[in-house]
Structures are given as structure tokens and as C-alpha cells.
């Protein structure tokens, strides 16, 4: 057995060029990730919530 647990991952949304996914870390913390071409942005849960608020405002 490995001494390190792997996070449990789940795809949230995906397009041809972009991917949003989350990981439930072994310590129970959830992190969110955006893959935007060659750039990957990582968020803690509080940051992700704020980011979603920002994105919703862009749609207005």
C-alpha cells in the first residue's frame, strides 16, 4: 500500500479547450482547479466561491 493517499477527483465542467475539476484531499479539504490551455489555476474552497461570484457577474 502507498504511504500517500491520492485525492479523489471529479470533473465539474469541460469544453474542448478548458477543464474545471475538484479534488477532495486526504485531509478532507476540497480544492478546485481550472485548466485554461497551458495555464492551471488552483483555488481553495473560499477562493472558488468568490471566483464563481465574479463569473456570475460577468454574465450580466
Steps between C-alpha positions, in 0.01 A plus 500: 500500500619853422596721793327795327130510428394640164230769495159404363438707187186591310453692177260794548487626139698449183518650153737432215767732646412547866445282805369568851547231760507455874706284731409380845835482669590225750470755783138570397563839342348561156705682239383621158701521182454674166706383205500778241725382221855502637394680820361324808349706783453341843242618755417420859125471565454860621689633197292283267177635644622856443611412147153360419344824627728693263415278202127541562545878490670472161187347352290812573 
